[in-house]
Amino acid sequence: LHLLQTAEGIRRAGHPDWVQLTGLLHDMGKIMFLWGTGEDGQDGYSPNGKQWALGGDTFVVGCRIPEEAVVFPEFNSLNPDMSDPRYNTTYGIYEPNCGIDKLMFAWGHDEYMYQVLKHNNTKLPEIGLYCIRFHSFYPWHTGGDYGHFCSDKDLEMKEWIHKFNAHDLYSKSEVLPDVEKLKPYYQSLIDKYMPGKLEW
């Protein structure tokens, strides 16, 4: 329902169809929550609890974690990387201005969905893929951290993420979309930009 609400908000705003499809797909990576078994530690309701790491803000691994821009920064010190001199500096294992797309992130639903779409050679424009991959990277696009890794392209893309997130964050409503009524329209977008069966 959230995905349809986001896509419909984008559609009402008059954005192109590929942006609408981006809205429909952006959190689809959370489907990982449904996979696996308790025995292999991958069940969403395994003895270790819900797979809370699939959703929410993300951060860069391989360099110092920001003090305040991440969720629950009081736990940063528990990450063993933060006491490792290879990883606890401003740049860590990266070069200045290398580009956000060259960084490695804590695993989550955004990276997974991005990798699925890339693997399947979808026709979604790069901006859509970028929004899917980085829309939860709040420490960067909202908190102001990690700017020292940005390329010129990242600075342009950040504007798109802000526009996209306005629909993602504020589209939730008590009025639920009519799934059956909307399905043919969104199926046509799926058929246009990612036809056939996806490999997950």
Contacts in CASP RR format, 6 or more apart in sequence:
PFRMAT RR
TARGET T0000
AUTHOR 0000-0000-0000
METHOD contacts of the structure
MODEL  1
LHLLQTAEGIRRAGHPDWVQLTGLLHDMGKIMFLWGTGEDGQDGYSPNGK
QWALGGDTFVVGCRIPEEAVVFPEFNSLNPDMSDPRYNTTYGIYEPNCGI
DKLMFAWGHDEYMYQVLKHNNTKLPEIGLYCIRFHSFYPWHTGGDYGHFC
SDKDLEMKEWIHKFNAHDLYSKSEVLPDVEKLKPYYQSLIDKYMPGKLEW
1 176 0 8 1.000
1 177 0 8 1.000
1 179 0 8 1.000
2 27 0 8 1.000
2 171 0 8 1.000
2 172 0 8 1.000
3 23 0 8 1.000
3 24 0 8 1.000
3 25 0 8 1.000
3 26 0 8 1.000
3 27 0 8 1.000
3 28 0 8 1.000
4 24 0 8 1.000
4 177 0 8 1.000
4 179 0 8 1.000
4 182 0 8 1.000
4 186 0 8 1.000
5 171 0 8 1.000
5 172 0 8 1.000
5 173 0 8 1.000
5 177 0 8 1.000
6 23 0 8 1.000
6 24 0 8 1.000
6 26 0 8 1.000
6 27 0 8 1.000
6 167 0 8 1.000
6 168 0 8 1.000
6 171 0 8 1.000
7 20 0 8 1.000
7 21 0 8 1.000
7 23 0 8 1.000
7 24 0 8 1.000
7 186 0 8 1.000
8 171 0 8 1.000
8 177 0 8 1.000
8 182 0 8 1.000
9 167 0 8 1.000
9 171 0 8 1.000
10 19 0 8 1.000
10 20 0 8 1.000
10 22 0 8 1.000
10 23 0 8 1.000
10 164 0 8 1.000
10 167 0 8 1.000
11 20 0 8 1.000
13 167 0 8 1.000
17 189 0 8 1.000
17 192 0 8 1.000
18 124 0 8 1.000
18 125 0 8 1.000
18 128 0 8 1.000
18 189 0 8 1.000
18 193 0 8 1.000
19 128 0 8 1.000
19 164 0 8 1.000
20 186 0 8 1.000
20 189 0 8 1.000
21 124 0 8 1.000
21 186 0 8 1.000
21 189 0 8 1.000
21 190 0 8 1.000
21 193 0 8 1.000
22 124 0 8 1.000
22 128 0 8 1.000
22 131 0 8 1.000
22 132 0 8 1.000
22 164 0 8 1.000
23 164 0 8 1.000
23 167 0 8 1.000
23 168 0 8 1.000
24 186 0 8 1.000
24 189 0 8 1.000
25 113 0 8 1.000
25 117 0 8 1.000
25 124 0 8 1.000
25 132 0 8 1.000
26 110 0 8 1.000
26 113 0 8 1.000
26 131 0 8 1.000
26 132 0 8 1.000
26 135 0 8 1.000
26 164 0 8 1.000
26 168 0 8 1.000
27 109 0 8 1.000
27 113 0 8 1.000
28 109 0 8 1.000
28 113 0 8 1.000
29 54 0 8 1.000
29 108 0 8 1.000
29 109 0 8 1.000
29 110 0 8 1.000
29 112 0 8 1.000
29 113 0 8 1.000
29 116 0 8 1.000
30 54 0 8 1.000
30 55 0 8 1.000
30 109 0 8 1.000
31 200 0 8 1.000
32 51 0 8 1.000
32 54 0 8 1.000
32 108 0 8 1.000
32 109 0 8 1.000
32 112 0 8 1.000
33 44 0 8 1.000
33 50 0 8 1.000
33 51 0 8 1.000
33 54 0 8 1.000
34 44 0 8 1.000
35 42 0 8 1.000
36 42 0 8 1.000
36 43 0 8 1.000
36 44 0 8 1.000
37 43 0 8 1.000
37 46 0 8 1.000
38 46 0 8 1.000
38 47 0 8 1.000
41 48 0 8 1.000
42 51 0 8 1.000
44 50 0 8 1.000
44 51 0 8 1.000
53 106 0 8 1.000
53 107 0 8 1.000
53 108 0 8 1.000
54 108 0 8 1.000
54 109 0 8 1.000
55 108 0 8 1.000
55 109 0 8 1.000
55 136 0 8 1.000
56 71 0 8 1.000
56 136 0 8 1.000
57 70 0 8 1.000
57 71 0 8 1.000
57 136 0 8 1.000
57 137 0 8 1.000
57 138 0 8 1.000
57 139 0 8 1.000
58 105 0 8 1.000
58 106 0 8 1.000
58 108 0 8 1.000
58 110 0 8 1.000
58 111 0 8 1.000
58 136 0 8 1.000
58 137 0 8 1.000
58 138 0 8 1.000
59 65 0 8 1.000
59 66 0 8 1.000
59 70 0 8 1.000
59 105 0 8 1.000
59 106 0 8 1.000
59 137 0 8 1.000
59 139 0 8 1.000
60 103 0 8 1.000
60 104 0 8 1.000
60 105 0 8 1.000
60 106 0 8 1.000
60 146 0 8 1.000
60 149 0 8 1.000
61 81 0 8 1.000
61 87 0 8 1.000
61 104 0 8 1.000
61 105 0 8 1.000
61 106 0 8 1.000
62 81 0 8 1.000
62 86 0 8 1.000
62 87 0 8 1.000
62 92 0 8 1.000
62 93 0 8 1.000
62 94 0 8 1.000
62 104 0 8 1.000
63 87 0 8 1.000
63 88 0 8 1.000
63 89 0 8 1.000
63 90 0 8 1.000
63 91 0 8 1.000
63 92 0 8 1.000
63 93 0 8 1.000
63 94 0 8 1.000
64 82 0 8 1.000
64 87 0 8 1.000
64 88 0 8 1.000
64 89 0 8 1.000
64 90 0 8 1.000
64 92 0 8 1.000
65 73 0 8 1.000
65 76 0 8 1.000
65 79 0 8 1.000
65 82 0 8 1.000
66 73 0 8 1.000
66 139 0 8 1.000
66 143 0 8 1.000
66 145 0 8 1.000
66 146 0 8 1.000
67 73 0 8 1.000
67 76 0 8 1.000
69 138 0 8 1.000
69 139 0 8 1.000
69 142 0 8 1.000
69 143 0 8 1.000
69 144 0 8 1.000
69 145 0 8 1.000
70 76 0 8 1.000
70 139 0 8 1.000
76 82 0 8 1.000
81 87 0 8 1.000
81 88 0 8 1.000
82 88 0 8 1.000
86 92 0 8 1.000
86 93 0 8 1.000
87 93 0 8 1.000
90 148 0 8 1.000
91 148 0 8 1.000
94 102 0 8 1.000
94 103 0 8 1.000
94 149 0 8 1.000
96 148 0 8 1.000
96 149 0 8 1.000
97 148 0 8 1.000
97 149 0 8 1.000
97 150 0 8 1.000
97 151 0 8 1.000
98 149 0 8 1.000
98 151 0 8 1.000
99 149 0 8 1.000
99 150 0 8 1.000
99 151 0 8 1.000
99 153 0 8 1.000
99 154 0 8 1.000
100 134 0 8 1.000
100 137 0 8 1.000
100 140 0 8 1.000
100 146 0 8 1.000
100 149 0 8 1.000
100 150 0 8 1.000
100 151 0 8 1.000
100 154 0 8 1.000
100 157 0 8 1.000
101 130 0 8 1.000
101 133 0 8 1.000
101 154 0 8 1.000
102 149 0 8 1.000
103 146 0 8 1.000
103 149 0 8 1.000
105 111 0 8 1.000
105 137 0 8 1.000
109 136 0 8 1.000
110 132 0 8 1.000
110 133 0 8 1.000
110 134 0 8 1.000
110 135 0 8 1.000
110 136 0 8 1.000
110 137 0 8 1.000
111 133 0 8 1.000
113 132 0 8 1.000
113 133 0 8 1.000
114 129 0 8 1.000
114 132 0 8 1.000
114 133 0 8 1.000
116 198 0 8 1.000
116 199 0 8 1.000
116 200 0 8 1.000
117 124 0 8 1.000
117 129 0 8 1.000
117 132 0 8 1.000
117 194 0 8 1.000
118 129 0 8 1.000
119 199 0 8 1.000
120 194 0 8 1.000
120 198 0 8 1.000
120 199 0 8 1.000
122 129 0 8 1.000
122 193 0 8 1.000
122 194 0 8 1.000
123 192 0 8 1.000
123 193 0 8 1.000
123 194 0 8 1.000
124 193 0 8 1.000
124 194 0 8 1.000
127 157 0 8 1.000
127 160 0 8 1.000
128 160 0 8 1.000
128 164 0 8 1.000
130 157 0 8 1.000
130 160 0 8 1.000
130 161 0 8 1.000
131 160 0 8 1.000
131 161 0 8 1.000
131 164 0 8 1.000
134 140 0 8 1.000
134 141 0 8 1.000
134 157 0 8 1.000
134 161 0 8 1.000
135 161 0 8 1.000
135 164 0 8 1.000
135 165 0 8 1.000
135 168 0 8 1.000
137 161 0 8 1.000
139 145 0 8 1.000
139 146 0 8 1.000
140 146 0 8 1.000
140 147 0 8 1.000
140 158 0 8 1.000
141 158 0 8 1.000
141 161 0 8 1.000
141 162 0 8 1.000
141 165 0 8 1.000
150 158 0 8 1.000
END
